[in-house]
Amino acid sequence: MSDTLQSTDVVIIGAGPAGLFAIFECGMLRMKCHVVDSLDAIGGQCTALYPEKPIYDIPGHPAIDAADLIANLERQAAPFSPVYHLGQQVQVLQPLDNGGWRLETGDGTRIEARAVIIAAGCGAFGPNRPPLEGLANYEGRSVHYLVRRRQDHAGKRVVIAGGGDSAVDWAVSLAEVAQRVMLVHRRAKFRAAPESVKRLEELTKTGQVELVVPYQLAGLEGADGQLTGVRVVDLDGRERVLEADILLPFFGLAMTLGPLADWGLNLDRNLIAVDATSGATSAPGVFAIGDIAGYPGKLKLILSGFAEAAQVAHAIFPLVHPGEALHFEYSTTKGVPGT
């Protein structure tokens, strides 16, 4: 915990793609940024949920892995020396008499800024955990709710539980590197993209993936945090044990706005209502971009968040540089500092 009061031009809450690009856009307008994120690493859902999955709708990249996109955005922001406060959640957002804002995190970090950009995606999120006895003893070692690196599962016996896109996609992907992949679901039908389901069926026929249906998780076996088996049970109560080194339960995410819900912003169905032309919220000096921002015609796409980051940076400029005229220049004309 730090008692030091820090000061900057803009605080960005959320280090996902939109938040990272906002650093660049603010930097190009001579505005310094601090960035706060509840996760321990930058990248938001791109890092936490699908770092090795390709994204196909980023302009100029026919396909780019989520982790590579985040690495590029980090490099793009680096010339502007952003200060990251990771693994911290903003608890307090308080207006100042001079028109700025003071933020305080649960770890005691205090920051004052002229403006705030909320780029918090869908809010704070965490996995829906299966109700298994002793689950916490295995979490982080042999039970994981995301796949950071596919190679970590090479040669392992992997049990995947779930019936959605994440479960199916990772069953297909890990079949290429794992010793064995078993997919547990309570029914034979999967709620995933048709092409992914088709590929899963092909791998099942060749024996690269075993479908364990209709079953659901019933218990864990192992010691000292390392799994040796996963118990499953069918609809008639019949039980079997799947020999396993790793369990990946993909039962979706629990989303919550957290403290953000108490900041007095104009919320509409868990989204922050903003002016579509500027990203301004109902609180002067507070702006929102990305999936958390709502307005008529909103498209929840990464590229929409990028455009919103540029709009918000221009809207914030007169707050940080009052009385100074903003002469818009293309990056091809002005360049990037230090490059």
N, C-alpha and C positions, 0 to 999 in steps of 0.2 A: 504494500500500500504506500502511495506517495502523497505527501501533503503539499507538494509543490503545485502552484497554480500555473498552468501552461496557457499560452496565448497563440492564436493563429488567425488567419483570415476566414477559413472555412473548415468546419468539421463535417466529415462524411460518415454517416452511420451505415455500415455495410460495405464489405470488401469483395462483393461479387463483380461480375463484368461491368455493370453500369457504374458502380461506385469507383472502380479502378479507372475507367475511361473519364470519369468526372475529374479525377486528379489531373489528367492531361489537359482537359479543356480549361479547367481553372488555371493551371500552370501557364498555358499559352496566353492568359489574360493577366499574368503577374499576380496570381493569388495562391498563397501557400495553404496546404491542406494537412490536417490530421485525420486519420481514418480509424474508426473503432469497429471491431467485429467480435461477435461472441464466439466464433470458431477460432481454433488455434492456428489456422493458416488462411491466407487470402484465397479468394476464388469462389466463395459461397457454395451453391449446389454443384457447380462445375467441379470443384475439388472434392466435396464431401460425398457426392452421389455417383458421378460418372466421369472420373478423370480420364479414363482411357477410351471413352465412347466418342465416335466422330460426330461433329456438328456440321450440317450441310448448308446452312443458310446465313453464313457470315460472308459478306461481300468480299470478293477477291480471294476467297478460300473455298474451292469446290468441296473440300472436306478438311476439317482440322479437329484433332483430339481436343477435348475440353481442357486438359492440363496444358497443352501447348498454347491454346488461346489465352489462358490465364498468364502463362509465362511471358507471352508477347505483350500483354497489357501491362504487366509489371515492368518490363523493360521500357515500354513507351512512357510510363509515368516516372521512371527513375530520374530523368534529368531535373525534375522539379522537387526532389528530395522530400517526398511525403514521410510523415511520421506515423507509423502503424502502432495501434494499441490492440493487440490480438488477445483472444481468450477473455475478453471483457464485454460486459453488457451495460449499455447506458441505462441508468436507473432514474436519473433526474435530468430534466430539460427545463431550465429556468430562465425567464426573460430578465435582461439587465436594464438598468435605467437609461443607459446610453443607446439602447436599441439593439444591442447584441444579445448573445445567449451564453449561458453557462451550462455545461454538461458535467455530470459526475457518474462514474461507473461504479459497479459493485465492488471493484478493487480499490476504490478511493481516488482514481485518476480524475483530476479536475481540469477542464479546458474551457477557456472563453474564446468566442469567435464572433465575427460580424454576421455570419450566416451559417445555416445548417442545411445539409442535404441528406435526406433520408433515402437510402438505397438498400433497404432491408429485405428485398425480395418479398417473400410471403410472411415475413416476420421470423421469429425464432422457431427453429424446428428441431425435432429429434425423432428417433425411430419408434414405431409401435413395437414394443417388446412382447414376445410370446410369454404367457404366464407359466413359466417352467421353474420348478424348485431348484435353487442353487445357480440360477442363470448368471448372476453377477460375478460368481467365482470364475467364470469362463470368458466373460466379456473382455475384449481387447487382446486376448491371447489366442483363443480358438473359436470364439463366437464373435462375428463381425457383422455390422449392419451396412457396410459399404465395401467396395473393392478398390483399394488405392492403386495396387499394382497387380496386374494379372500374374506375373511371374512368381509372386509370393505363394501361389497355389500350385506351382509346378510339382508334379509327382505326388500330390496330396489326394486323400479321399475326401471329397467335398459333398456335403449335403446342403442343398438349397431348398428353402421352404417358401412357398408363395405361388400365386397364379397370375401375376401381372407382368408388365413389360420388363421390370428389373429382373425378376426371377427367371423369365424365359430367356432374355438377352444374355444374362450371365451364365446360364446353363449352356447355351450355345457357344459362348466365347471361351469359357473355362474348359470345355470338352477338348479343346486343342492342346491344353497344357497339363491338366490334372490327370492323376492316375485313374480316378473314377469320379463321375458326377452323378448324383442321385437327386431328382427333383420331386419334392413332396408337395402334394396339393390335395385338398379335400374333395375335388371333383376332377373328372377327366378333361373338362373344358377349361381353356386358359384365356384370360382377358388381356391378350397381347396383340401386337400388330400381326396381321395374317402372314406376312412373309417370315416373321420370326417363328411363328408357330409351325409353319411349313418346314423350316430348317430344323426345328426341334424334332419334328416327327421323323425326318430323315436320319438324324443322329440316333434316335431311339431304335430305328430299324437296324442300324449298323452296330448297335450295342455301345456306342460312345456315351450315351446318356441313358440312365434307367429312370423311368417314370414310376414313382411310388404313389399310386392313386387307387382308390380314394382313401387317403390317410391324412392324419394331422399329427403334429408334434405332441409327444406325451412326456418326455423326460430326457435327461442327459446322463451319460456315464463317462467317468474319467477321474482324474486326480490332479491336484496342484494346478488347476486351470487348463489342463490339456485334455481334450476330448479323446475318448476311444470309441464311443458309440452314441448314437441318437436313437431313442426309443420313439416309435410311432405307433398309432393305433387306428384301426379302420372303424367304419360306422357301426360295426357289430361288436366292437370292443376287442377284436383280435389284435394282438401286439406283436411287433417284430423289432429287432434291433439292427440298425444300419451301422456297420463299422465306418467310423469317420474320424478325420483329423480336424476338420473345419466345418462349422455350421454357419450358413448365411441366411438369416431370416429376413425376407423381404415382404413385410406386411404394411408398407407405406410409411408415411411420416405423420407425426402429430405436429400440426402447425399452431402457433400461438403468437399473438401480437405482443405479449409480455407487457413490460412497463409502458410501451408506446401507446397502449390503449388509454392510459391515464394522463396523456399530455395535452388534452384539450383540443386536439385536432379534429377537423370535420371528417368523420369516418362514415363510409358507406359500404356495408357488407364486407367488413374487415379490410377495406382499401382506404387509402387516404385520398379524399377528393381534392383535386388540384385544377388550376387553370391550365388548360391544354397548351396555351401559347407560351407559358413561362414556367410551369411546374410549381407555382406558388401555392401554398396551403392556406388554410384559414388563419395561420399565425404569421404575422409579418416577419420576414427574414428566415422562415423555414420553408424548404422546398422538398419535393419528393420526386423520385425517378424510378424507373424499372417496374417490376411486378407489383410493388406496393402502391404505386400511383394509379389512381382511377380517374377516367374522364370518358365522355362519350366517344365511341369508336376506338377505344384503346385496344391495341394488339399486344399480347404478352409474348414479345419476341426480344431476344437479346439486342437485335439491331434497333428496335424501338427505344430501348434503354440508352443506347449510344446517342441517338438523336436527341433524346430528352436531356442527356448530360450536357450537350452543347447548348441547348436552349437555356437551361438553368444557369450555366456559367455566365452567359451574357446577361441574364436577369440579375445576377448577384453583383456583377461588376460595379454598378453605381453605389452599392452598399459598402464595398471595400475601398473604392476610389471615388468618393463623393466629389461632384463638381468637375470631374475629368471626363472629357468627351471620349467615347470609345470609337476608334477608327478601325473598322473591321478589315482584316487582311487575311488572305488565304495562307495556309501553312507553307505553300510553295514560294510565297513571297517573303514571309518573315522568318521562316526556318524554325528550328527548335534549339533553345539554349544548350550549349555544350556539344552540339553536333556539327 
